């Protein structure tokens, strides 16, 4: 598993965090999702062979939270 970090400026509340977690945790290859409402970030532990960063970005966008990949 690798960790990828995303900035998602549309995150505003705990409900947003719950929606993101629900959208991502059911994807095969994603092991853990951590959302910070305060920092408007999403950290995803995933198997890069099973799910790509592009697929995660697409899933976030479809859930209503367009995001960009960040460093660290």
MOPAC internal coordinates of N, CA, C and O (Angstrom, degrees):
PM7 1SCF
backbone

  N    0.0000 0     0.00 0     0.00 0    0    0    0
  C    1.4553 1     0.00 0     0.00 0    1    0    0
  C    1.5255 1   109.50 1     0.00 0    2    1    0
  O    1.2310 1   121.96 1   -38.23 1    3    2    1
  N    1.3071 1   113.85 1   141.77 1    3    2    1
  C    1.4631 1   121.15 1   172.93 1    5    3    2
  C    1.5199 1   107.56 1  -118.90 1    6    5    3
  O    1.2310 1   121.16 1   -19.49 1    7    6    5
  N    1.3229 1   115.38 1   160.51 1    7    6    5
  C    1.4582 1   119.54 1   175.91 1    9    7    6
  C    1.5116 1   109.26 1  -109.59 1   10    9    7
  O    1.2310 1   120.96 1   -48.30 1   11   10    9
  N    1.3227 1   115.77 1   131.70 1   11   10    9
  C    1.4524 1   122.00 1   174.50 1   13   11   10
  C    1.5213 1   107.65 1  -118.08 1   14   13   11
  O    1.2310 1   121.40 1   -38.51 1   15   14   13
  N    1.3241 1   114.93 1   141.49 1   15   14   13
  C    1.4614 1   121.27 1  -176.55 1   17   15   14
  C    1.5225 1   108.95 1  -115.57 1   18   17   15
  O    1.2310 1   121.10 1   -44.61 1   19   18   17
  N    1.3265 1   115.50 1   135.39 1   19   18   17
  C    1.4536 1   121.45 1  -176.86 1   21   19   18
  C    1.5227 1   110.23 1  -129.05 1   22   21   19
  O    1.2310 1   121.00 1   -33.81 1   23   22   21
  N    1.3252 1   115.70 1   146.19 1   23   22   21
  C    1.4550 1   122.66 1   171.78 1   25   23   22
  C    1.5193 1   106.94 1  -101.60 1   26   25   23
  O    1.2310 1   120.51 1   -53.29 1   27   26   25
  N    1.3353 1   116.62 1   126.71 1   27   26   25
  C    1.4597 1   122.07 1  -179.07 1   29   27   26
  C    1.5306 1   108.43 1  -131.81 1   30   29   27
  O    1.2310 1   120.01 1   -90.74 1   31   30   29
  N    1.3309 1   117.58 1    89.26 1   31   30   29
  C    1.4719 1   121.02 1  -173.12 1   33   31   30
  C    1.5229 1   115.58 1   -63.74 1   34   33   31
  O    1.2310 1   119.63 1   166.30 1   35   34   33
  N    1.3218 1   118.32 1   -13.70 1   35   34   33
  C    1.4701 1   120.95 1  -179.24 1   37   35   34
  C    1.5315 1   112.97 1   -81.17 1   38   37   35
  O    1.2310 1   119.85 1   173.94 1   39   38   37
  N    1.3374 1   117.90 1    -6.06 1   39   38   37
  C    1.4739 1   120.54 1   178.78 1   41   39   38
  C    1.5261 1   108.27 1   -69.11 1   42   41   39
  O    1.2310 1   120.89 1   -56.48 1   43   42   41
  N    1.3443 1   115.91 1   123.52 1   43   42   41
  C    1.4563 1   119.77 1  -177.67 1   45   43   42
  C    1.5218 1   114.60 1  -125.17 1   46   45   43
  O    1.2310 1   120.07 1   159.94 1   47   46   45
  N    1.3516 1   117.48 1   -20.06 1   47   46   45
  C    1.4664 1   118.11 1  -173.64 1   49   47   46
  C    1.5298 1   110.38 1  -158.07 1   50   49   47
  O    1.2310 1   121.60 1    -1.31 1   51   50   49
  N    1.3101 1   114.54 1   178.69 1   51   50   49
  C    1.4570 1   119.98 1   178.38 1   53   51   50
  C    1.5183 1   112.63 1   -63.35 1   54   53   51
  O    1.2310 1   120.46 1   149.20 1   55   54   53
  N    1.3190 1   116.72 1   -30.80 1   55   54   53
  C    1.4643 1   120.09 1   176.73 1   57   55   54
  C    1.5208 1   111.17 1   -63.99 1   58   57   55
  O    1.2310 1   120.70 1   140.83 1   59   58   57
  N    1.3277 1   116.27 1   -39.17 1   59   58   57
  C    1.4623 1   120.83 1   176.07 1   61   59   58
  C    1.5272 1   109.53 1   -61.38 1   62   61   59
  O    1.2310 1   121.05 1   134.30 1   63   62   61
  N    1.3166 1   115.60 1   -45.70 1   63   62   61
  C    1.4665 1   120.26 1   179.59 1   65   63   62
  C    1.5237 1   110.58 1   -59.39 1   66   65   63
  O    1.2310 1   120.50 1   137.04 1   67   66   65
  N    1.3268 1   116.64 1   -42.96 1   67   66   65
  C    1.4597 1   120.60 1   178.73 1   69   67   66
  C    1.5121 1   112.24 1   -63.01 1   70   69   67
  O    1.2310 1   120.27 1   139.96 1   71   70   69
  N    1.3238 1   117.09 1   -40.04 1   71   70   69
  C    1.4642 1   121.20 1   178.32 1   73   71   70
  C    1.5230 1   111.23 1   -63.62 1   74   73   71
  O    1.2310 1   120.62 1   139.09 1   75   74   73
  N    1.3165 1   116.43 1   -40.91 1   75   74   73
  C    1.4625 1   120.74 1   179.43 1   77   75   74
  C    1.5234 1   109.94 1   -66.14 1   78   77   75
  O    1.2310 1   120.59 1   132.85 1   79   78   77
  N    1.3162 1   116.47 1   -47.15 1   79   78   77
  C    1.4660 1   120.33 1   179.63 1   81   79   78
  C    1.5273 1   110.54 1   -59.41 1   82   81   79
  O    1.2310 1   120.23 1   136.58 1   83   82   81
  N    1.3128 1   117.17 1   -43.42 1   83   82   81
  C    1.4652 1   121.08 1  -179.86 1   85   83   82
  C    1.5286 1   110.85 1   -63.55 1   86   85   83
  O    1.2310 1   120.44 1   138.45 1   87   86   85
  N    1.3280 1   116.76 1   -41.55 1   87   86   85
  C    1.4636 1   120.99 1  -178.09 1   89   87   86
  C    1.5249 1   112.23 1   -67.71 1   90   89   87
  O    1.2310 1   120.21 1   146.22 1   91   90   89
  N    1.3299 1   117.20 1   -33.78 1   91   90   89
  C    1.4657 1   120.07 1  -174.06 1   93   91   90
  C    1.5209 1   114.32 1   -94.97 1   94   93   91
  O    1.2310 1   119.57 1   145.57 1   95   94   93
  N    1.3183 1   118.42 1   -34.43 1   95   94   93
  C    1.4626 1   119.16 1  -173.43 1   97   95   94
  C    1.5158 1   113.18 1   -67.65 1   98   97   95
  O    1.2310 1   119.61 1   159.47 1   99   98   97
  N    1.3182 1   118.34 1   -20.53 1   99   98   97
  C    1.4660 1   119.69 1   179.05 1  101   99   98
  C    1.5248 1   113.16 1   -86.19 1  102  101   99
  O    1.2310 1   119.89 1  -178.82 1  103  102  101
  N    1.3354 1   117.81 1     1.18 1  103  102  101
  C    1.4591 1   121.93 1   179.64 1  105  103  102
  C    1.5266 1   109.55 1   -84.95 1  106  105  103
  O    1.2310 1   120.65 1   -52.27 1  107  106  105
  N    1.3328 1   116.36 1   127.73 1  107  106  105
  C    1.4599 1   120.40 1   177.91 1  109  107  106
  C    1.5234 1   109.53 1   -61.52 1  110  109  107
  O    1.2310 1   121.02 1   -48.80 1  111  110  109
  N    1.3223 1   115.66 1   131.20 1  111  110  109
  C    1.4552 1   121.08 1   179.21 1  113  111  110
  C    1.5171 1   113.59 1   101.97 1  114  113  111
  O    1.2310 1   120.34 1   169.59 1  115  114  113
  N    1.3444 1   116.96 1   -10.41 1  115  114  113
  C    1.4649 1   120.24 1   176.66 1  117  115  114
  C    1.5196 1   108.07 1   -98.69 1  118  117  115
  O    1.2310 1   121.21 1   -57.02 1  119  118  117
  N    1.3479 1   115.30 1   122.98 1  119  118  117
  C    1.4479 1   120.38 1  -176.81 1  121  119  118
  C    1.5127 1   113.66 1   -94.52 1  122  121  119
  O    1.2310 1   120.25 1   143.99 1  123  122  121
  N    1.3295 1   117.13 1   -36.01 1  123  122  121
  C    1.4667 1   120.62 1  -177.35 1  125  123  122
  C    1.5154 1   109.79 1  -153.91 1  126  125  123
  O    1.2310 1   121.64 1   -31.50 1  127  126  125
  N    1.3327 1   114.47 1   148.50 1  127  126  125
  C    1.4655 1   121.39 1   178.14 1  129  127  126
  C    1.5193 1   107.17 1  -132.00 1  130  129  127
  O    1.2310 1   120.73 1   -51.34 1  131  130  129
  N    1.3205 1   116.21 1   128.66 1  131  130  129
  C    1.4615 1   120.89 1   177.44 1  133  131  130
  C    1.5281 1   107.59 1  -125.47 1  134  133  131
  O    1.2310 1   120.64 1   -55.46 1  135  134  133
  N    1.3340 1   116.39 1   124.54 1  135  134  133
  C    1.4568 1   122.02 1  -178.06 1  137  135  134
  C    1.5223 1   109.13 1  -114.99 1  138  137  135
  O    1.2310 1   120.22 1   -48.82 1  139  138  137
  N    1.3233 1   117.19 1   131.18 1  139  138  137
  C    1.4639 1   122.11 1   173.80 1  141  139  138
  C    1.5250 1   107.97 1  -109.99 1  142  141  139
  O    1.2310 1   121.05 1   -69.09 1  143  142  141
  N    1.3332 1   115.60 1   110.91 1  143  142  141
  C    1.4592 1   120.10 1   178.72 1  145  143  142
  C    1.5305 1   109.60 1   -66.14 1  146  145  143
  O    1.2310 1   120.31 1   137.67 1  147  146  145
  N    1.3250 1   117.01 1   -42.33 1  147  146  145
  C    1.4636 1   121.60 1  -177.15 1  149  147  146
  C    1.5271 1   111.80 1   -62.05 1  150  149  147
  O    1.2310 1   120.55 1   136.48 1  151  150  149
  N    1.3328 1   116.56 1   -43.52 1  151  150  149
  C    1.4666 1   120.45 1  -177.19 1  153  151  150
  C    1.5245 1   112.96 1   -91.50 1  154  153  151
  O    1.2310 1   120.79 1   171.60 1  155  154  153
  N    1.3447 1   116.10 1    -8.40 1  155  154  153
  C    1.4625 1   122.20 1  -178.21 1  157  155  154
  C    1.5324 1   111.15 1    57.49 1  158  157  155
  O    1.2310 1   121.60 1  -132.61 1  159  158  157
  N    1.3416 1   114.53 1    47.39 1  159  158  157
  C    1.4608 1   121.22 1  -178.79 1  161  159  158
  C    1.5232 1   111.26 1  -127.23 1  162  161  159
  O    1.2310 1   121.93 1   -22.71 1  163  162  161
  N    1.3214 1   113.91 1   157.29 1  163  162  161
  C    1.4617 1   122.03 1   175.95 1  165  163  162
  C    1.5247 1   107.12 1  -131.64 1  166  165  163
  O    1.2310 1   120.36 1   -51.14 1  167  166  165
  N    1.3234 1   116.92 1   128.86 1  167  166  165
  C    1.4580 1   122.18 1   175.22 1  169  167  166
  C    1.5295 1   107.12 1  -114.40 1  170  169  167
  O    1.2310 1   121.45 1   -51.80 1  171  170  169
  N    1.3300 1   114.83 1   128.20 1  171  170  169
  C    1.4640 1   120.24 1  -175.64 1  173  171  170
  C    1.5191 1   109.31 1  -124.13 1  174  173  171
  O    1.2310 1   120.46 1   -56.39 1  175  174  173
  N    1.3378 1   116.73 1   123.61 1  175  174  173
  C    1.4606 1   122.08 1   171.72 1  177  175  174
  C    1.5229 1   106.49 1   -91.25 1  178  177  175
  O    1.2310 1   120.55 1   -58.95 1  179  178  177
  N    1.3262 1   116.54 1   121.05 1  179  178  177
  C    1.4626 1   119.10 1  -174.70 1  181  179  178
  C    1.5191 1   111.75 1  -148.20 1  182  181  179
  O    1.2310 1   121.71 1   -20.74 1  183  182  181
  N    1.3178 1   114.33 1   159.26 1  183  182  181
  C    1.4555 1   122.26 1   174.68 1  185  183  182
  C    1.5231 1   106.50 1   -88.97 1  186  185  183
  O    1.2310 1   119.55 1   -67.82 1  187  186  185
  N    1.3404 1   118.46 1   112.18 1  187  186  185
  C    1.4684 1   120.41 1  -175.42 1  189  187  186
  C    1.5295 1   113.76 1   -65.42 1  190  189  187
  O    1.2310 1   120.10 1   163.92 1  191  190  189
  N    1.3152 1   117.42 1   -16.08 1  191  190  189
  C    1.4656 1   120.14 1   177.25 1  193  191  190
  C    1.5317 1   109.82 1   -76.81 1  194  193  191
  O    1.2310 1   120.60 1   143.96 1  195  194  193
  N    1.3267 1   116.46 1   -36.04 1  195  194  193
  C    1.4637 1   120.94 1  -177.16 1  197  195  194
  C    1.5228 1   113.69 1   -89.06 1  198  197  195
  O    1.2310 1   120.11 1   147.50 1  199  198  197
  N    1.3223 1   117.39 1   -32.50 1  199  198  197
  C    1.4682 1   120.45 1  -178.57 1  201  199  198
  C    1.5273 1   109.14 1  -143.57 1  202  201  199
  O    1.2310 1   121.11 1   -56.32 1  203  202  201
  N    1.3184 1   115.49 1   123.68 1  203  202  201
  C    1.4672 1   121.30 1  -177.85 1  205  203  202
  C    1.5221 1   111.28 1   -86.48 1  206  205  203
  O    1.2310 1   121.18 1   -15.15 1  207  206  205
  N    1.3220 1   115.34 1   164.85 1  207  206  205
  C    1.4627 1   120.90 1   174.71 1  209  207  206
  C    1.5278 1   109.25 1   -60.64 1  210  209  207
  O    1.2310 1   120.10 1   139.29 1  211  210  209
  N    1.3168 1   117.41 1   -40.71 1  211  210  209
  C    1.4724 1   121.04 1   179.01 1  213  211  210
  C    1.5222 1   111.06 1   -59.63 1  214  213  211
  O    1.2310 1   120.17 1   140.06 1  215  214  213
  N    1.3324 1   117.28 1   -39.94 1  215  214  213
  C    1.4640 1   120.97 1   179.19 1  217  215  214
  C    1.5319 1   110.73 1   -66.48 1  218  217  215
  O    1.2310 1   120.38 1   142.54 1  219  218  217
  N    1.3186 1   116.87 1   -37.46 1  219  218  217
  C    1.4628 1   120.66 1   177.89 1  221  219  218
  C    1.5241 1   109.75 1   -66.55 1  222  221  219
  O    1.2310 1   120.37 1   136.08 1  223  222  221
  N    1.3225 1   116.89 1   -43.92 1  223  222  221
  C    1.4685 1   120.54 1   177.98 1  225  223  222
  C    1.5261 1   111.18 1   -60.52 1  226  225  223
  O    1.2310 1   120.47 1   138.87 1  227  226  225
  N    1.3197 1   116.71 1   -41.13 1  227  226  225
  C    1.4645 1   120.80 1   178.33 1  229  227  226
  C    1.5200 1   110.68 1   -63.89 1  230  229  227
  O    1.2310 1   120.21 1   136.61 1  231  230  229
  N    1.3145 1   117.20 1   -43.39 1  231  230  229
  C    1.4634 1   121.91 1  -179.65 1  233  231  230
  C    1.5380 1   109.84 1   -63.63 1  234  233  231
  O    1.2310 1   120.22 1   138.27 1  235  234  233
  N    1.3298 1   117.19 1   -41.73 1  235  234  233
  C    1.4687 1   120.57 1   177.70 1  237  235  234
  C    1.5278 1   110.67 1   -62.66 1  238  237  235
  O    1.2310 1   120.38 1   136.77 1  239  238  237
  N    1.3152 1   116.88 1   -43.23 1  239  238  237
  C    1.4627 1   120.55 1   179.85 1  241  239  238
  C    1.5340 1   110.91 1   -63.47 1  242  241  239
  O    1.2310 1   120.42 1   136.96 1  243  242  241
  N    1.3175 1   116.81 1   -43.04 1  243  242  241
  C    1.4670 1   120.62 1   178.80 1  245  243  242
  C    1.5302 1   111.63 1   -64.20 1  246  245  243
  O    1.2310 1   120.45 1   151.33 1  247  246  245
  N    1.3290 1   116.74 1   -28.67 1  247  246  245
  C    1.4637 1   121.06 1   177.95 1  249  247  246
  C    1.5349 1   112.16 1   -80.44 1  250  249  247
  O    1.2310 1   120.52 1   175.77 1  251  250  249
  N    1.3457 1   116.62 1    -4.23 1  251  250  249
  C    1.4575 1   120.68 1   178.86 1  253  251  250
  C    1.5112 1   114.89 1    95.94 1  254  253  251
  O    1.2310 1   120.99 1  -164.92 1  255  254  253
  N    1.3264 1   115.71 1    15.08 1  255  254  253
  C    1.4679 1   120.00 1  -177.76 1  257  255  254
  C    1.5285 1   110.19 1  -130.30 1  258  257  255
  O    1.2310 1   120.37 1  -105.10 1  259  258  257
  N    1.3394 1   116.90 1    74.90 1  259  258  257
  C    1.4603 1   118.95 1   178.04 1  261  259  258
  C    1.5288 1   109.74 1   -56.52 1  262  261  259
  O    1.2310 1   121.20 1   -42.22 1  263  262  261
  N    1.3276 1   115.30 1   137.78 1  263  262  261
  C    1.4630 1   119.58 1  -173.36 1  265  263  262
  C    1.5224 1   110.06 1  -138.45 1  266  265  263
  O    1.2310 1   121.67 1   -13.68 1  267  266  265
  N    1.3191 1   114.41 1   166.32 1  267  266  265
  C    1.4567 1   121.06 1   173.37 1  269  267  266
  C    1.5206 1   108.31 1  -129.31 1  270  269  267
  O    1.2310 1   120.78 1   -30.90 1  271  270  269
  N    1.3117 1   116.11 1   149.10 1  271  270  269
  C    1.4508 1   121.79 1   176.50 1  273  271  270
  C    1.5171 1   108.84 1   -72.40 1  274  273  271
  O    1.2310 1   120.18 1   -44.10 1  275  274  273
  N    1.3359 1   117.27 1   135.90 1  275  274  273
  C    1.4618 1   121.85 1   178.50 1  277  275  274
  C    1.5177 1   109.80 1  -121.51 1  278  277  275
  O    1.2310 1   120.68 1   -12.73 1  279  278  277
  N    1.2932 1   116.31 1   167.27 1  279  278  277
  C    1.4664 1   121.91 1   176.14 1  281  279  278
  C    1.5158 1   109.43 1   -86.55 1  282  281  279
  O    1.2310 1   120.89 1   -29.34 1  283  282  281
  N    1.3304 1   115.90 1   150.66 1  283  282  281
  C    1.4571 1   121.37 1   173.71 1  285  283  282
  C    1.4470 1   112.79 1    70.99 1  286  285  283
  O    1.2310 1   120.10 1   180.00 1  287  286  285

